[in-house]
Amino acid sequence: MSSPKKPSVARRLVDYMLLFKRRIIIALLVLIVATAAQLAGPIIAKTIIDNHILAIKFDWAELDPEQVEAGQRAVQYRDKLFVRSDWLAAEGDADAVSPNSEASDVDGASTAATEKPAANDPAAESTEIAAQGHKASISQEGTRFSLTSDTYGTVSLTAGEVWNFYQYDIEPVFWLIGLIILLALAASGLNFVQSYMLQTAAQHIVQRIRMDIFRKMHRIPIRYFDNTPVGQVVSRIANDTENIKELYVSFMATFAVSGLNIIGVFAALLYLDWRMAVICALLLPIYTGIILLHLKYSRKYVAIIRARLAEMNAMLNETIQVMPIVQAFRREQTIRSEFEELNDDRYRSQVMQFRIFALSGRNAVYFVGRIFTAMIIWYFGSQSLTAAISFGVFYAFVDYLGRIFEPIIGIFDQMMNAQRAVVSSERAFELIDQEGEPFSEAGNVPRPQGQVSFESVTFSYKQGTPVLRGISFEATRGETIALVGHTGSGKSSIMNLLLGFYQPDSGTICIDGQDIAGMTKQELRRHMGIVLQDPFLFTGDIRFNVGLHNPEIDEEKAWAALREVGAEELVRKLPGGLQEAVVERGSTLSAGQRQLISFARALAYDPAILILDEATSSIDSETEALIQNALDVLRHGRTTFIIAHRLSTIKEADRIMVLHRGEIAERGTHEELMAMQGRYYRMYQLQSSESAAG
């Protein structure tokens, strides 16, 4: 049966966003309001220009004082009153003019005075003024203003007289400017709120992804880590999640802001002049094509860059761990050459990526934008000169046109981050998609008796190359079983199967008669303890390394465990005692001290089944004597498996099994095996002679 199709990377990234949808929706709503506040500025500026600053050039009605009722807006010049055409249209000044006026009968147009034309409609305004009988206009040449009327002809206006004609526009202009400032302040505050909410949501999303990867890492079978360099795993958890953070924090936040700005700009252009909006819409397919070309040619290099970085991390991790060997065998130049090759390949890919970005990124946006702006200004500028569109509309259009380029440039600037993040997302989700072991809390699992049985167990790390063949044995409660054999004989593989790190190819493994295949790994390992050949200590202190944050292991129990393994005196001599700081891998402690602490760790957990994997191989003779004394205490009531290299440490084992090429070649007590004079006898004699020679 085929496995279910995995969702796309984009879908999974969106799914993570939906976990925090409430915060994101609120942020987007705030962003919409902030965008509206920002985009209202040019429309208000257009109103200031067209309806107030340039309104002095509208047609004026020249009236006698008795023709104007009280409260009617009018400007006095000499002995006449002048009423601007838009005031007539807006206020229905046919009613404001006296019906007995002389102008109402001019050309038989008295009925026209009762009509109410639309504001800023030139034809309607001219009709309205014609109904009054006298028409005037104000023109500008440089900084000089002139009034042309039937009564006065053409006369120049002084600065004070010009200011007088603006008297009803000053207050509205100040109010509108204040509104622009108020909206700008509101937009600034709202942008801070939406930016904060989007940024924190992005941080929460990445935190969740990082924890999902870390949790999955603990459930991935050991086989995966056998085949994957540590540096690559670290790169996916550290570097790749950091790149994903940039996707949410930088690109998606920029994309949301820019997208809403573009939509808002086109809405404003439609409001101002639909022709402008249609022409500006031509930019979208052009920029979409540029983006698609950019993605097509740069994606390959982004993937290479990420892959080379992971390989470099893996190589650095491995080199640091084996630096003494590298230096001892004078392999520095070889390692340096290999690293340089990876570094050069990554550099070449980065150069190609930057070239593509330079050709299809910000520069392309600027180039297309400037040409487009010049053409639009030339075309609509001439329209403005011929009064096809107002100067205020033209100003607002140029302002909005610039606001289109800004968000598009913002998107392009984040394009490289987005591509790196997508590649990193693929790598991170690849780790999450690894088949994991089922997880459930062990809870209060009953302590097993410790009876262990292997029945016809076969196992191979690589298909077709078995390392265990038909292994069968049974260990009773409290029995100590020693496994010996040459390297590769299968000793550690038996323990790996018992701990559930791997699954056998065939056969069954049972604890107290229950097949471990039916247990969760947490249940299986709840009452198991292990001490490895290479003891590992975590950064922290000695108490932490004994208890590993187990609340059941307090300071008293930690001291008790150290006392039983004979390490109490050693720890008390340290300046900090149990609180003595332990650096990475416990490098400030000797191999024997590290082994004793790891031995105390296993004892503190009071396991029913104890596994010692070459636990005494790194310990000197004096420390070995301490552990040998502690083994009698440890073995009491526990089933103990000892993988031993030093045969002298297992003479007291209840049973010794000699493995050869994945099979049990011999089994029995020390005395029985010595009497057989087989493989065990020869191995023991060889070690004894080497010890005597040493």
C-alpha positions, 0 to 999 in steps of 0.5 A: 500500500502506498503511503499517503501523499504528504502536503506541500511545503506551502500548505504546511507553512500555512498550517503552522500559521493557522495555529496562531490565526487569531493573532494574525487576523487581528494584525491584518485587520489593524494593517488594513486600517493603517493602510487606509490611513496612509493612503488617505493622504494623497486623496486629502492632498488632492482635495486641498489642491483642487478645491482650495489652492487652485480653486481661485481659478474657478469662474466667479459670479460678480454680484451686487451686495443686495443680491447676496443674502446673509450667510452666503460666502462672498468676497468683496472687491471694491463695491462688488461681491464675488461668489465662486462657482463651486460655492454656488453649485454646492450651496444651491445659490440660486436660492441665495440670490434675490429673486428680484435681482437684475441678473435673474432676468438676463436672457430670460434665464430666470428658471435656470437660477432654480437648478442646483448643479453638481459641485465641480461640474464646469458646465453646470457652474457656468450655467449657474453663473450665467443665470446670475448675469455677470461672470468673472475669472482670476488668472495667474501669470508667474506670481501675478494674479489678475481679475477679469470682470464685466465691471472692472475689465482686467485688473491686477490684484495685490497680495492682500487682495489675492489673500482676500479671495482665499479667505474661505479656503484657509481654515479648511486647508489647515483642517485638512493638513491637520487631518493628514498629520493625524492620519499619519500618526494613527498609521504609524501607531497602527503599523507598530501594533500590526508589526509587533503582532505579526513578528511575535506570531512569526516567532511563535510559529518558528518556536513551534516548528523548532520544537516539533523537529526536536521532539521528532528527533527523539522519536527517530530510530537510531538507524537514521542517525547511523546514516546521517552526519551529526552536523547535517542534523544540527544544521536542520534544527539550528540553521534551517529553522532560523531561515524559516524564521526569516520567511515568517518574520521578514518575507511574509510580514513584508508580503502582507504589508506590501500586498495590502498597500498595492490593493489599497493603491489600486482602490484609490486609483479607481476612485480617482480615475479608472483609466489610471488604475487600468494603465497601472495594472499593466505593471502587475503582469510585468513584475509577475514575469520578473518574479517567475524568472527570478525564481526559475533560475535562482532556486537551483543555486539556493538548494546547492548553497543550503546543501553545501552549508550542511555538508560543511557543518557536518565536516566541521563537527567531525573534524573537531571531534577527531582533531587529535587524530587529524593532527597525529596523522598529519591530515590537515592539508587533506581535510583543508582541501576537502573543506575548501572545495565545499566552500568554493562550490558554495561561494560560486553558487552564491555569486550566481544567485547574486547575479540573478538577483542583481538582474531580476531584483531591485534593479529590474523593478527600478528600471521598469518603474522609472520608464513607466513613471516617465511615460505616465507623467508625460501622458497624464501631464499633458492631460492635466495641462489641457484640463482633461484631469485636474492637477490635484488628481495628477498629483495624487496619481504620481504619489500613488504610483510611487507607492506601488513601487515601494512594496514591490521592491520590498518583496524583491528585497526579501526574495532571497530570504524567502527562497532560502527559507523554502529550501530550509523548510523542505529540509526541516519537514524532511526530518519531521517526516521521518518515520518515528517510533510511537510515543506514550508516557511510560507512567507507572509501568510495573517493575518487571521481574527481569526475565529476558529471552531471545528466541531465534533472533536474526538481525542485520544493519544492512539488508543481506548482511546479518550480524546476528544469526539465530540467537537464542538464550534466556536470562533469569531474574538477578542473573548476570550474563556476560557477552564476549567476543571479537569486534563485530561478533554481535555483542553490542547488537544484542543490547541494541535490540534489547533496548529497542534501538533496532527491530530484529529481522526475525525471532522474538525478544521477551521480557517476563514473557511479553514480546517487546515488539508490543511495548512502546519504547518508553515502557520498555526502557522505563526500568532499564539502565545502561552504561556505555563504553564512552561515557557521556556527561551533559553540560551542567553539574554532577547532580544533574548528570546523576539524576537527569532532572528526574524529580524522584532522584533528590540530592540524598539519592544522588549521594547514595548512588555515588556512594554505592559505586565508590565515587562519593569520596571522589566527588566530595574532593571536588570544589563544588561537590555535587554542584561541581560544573561539568563542561561539554562531554565532561572534558575536565574530568578523567575517563574513570571519573566520567565512567563512575558518574555514568555508573551512578546515574544508572544505579540511581534509576534503580533499573530491573535490567542493567546493561554495561557496554564495555563499561570498564574498558576506559577505567584504570586498575584502581577504579576498576577495583571500585566498580568490581566491589560495586557490581555485587551490590548492583547485581542483587535483584537485577538482571545484568548484561555485561559486554566485556573486553577485559575478561578478568572483570566477568569471572564472577558472571553467572553465565558467559556467552562467547559470540563469533560471527553473529552466533553463540559459539560457547556458553557457560561459567568462567570455570566451565569455559576454561575447562572447554579450552575453546575460544574463551580459553584462548582469549583469556590466556592471550589477555593474561599473557599480555597483562603479564608482559605489560 
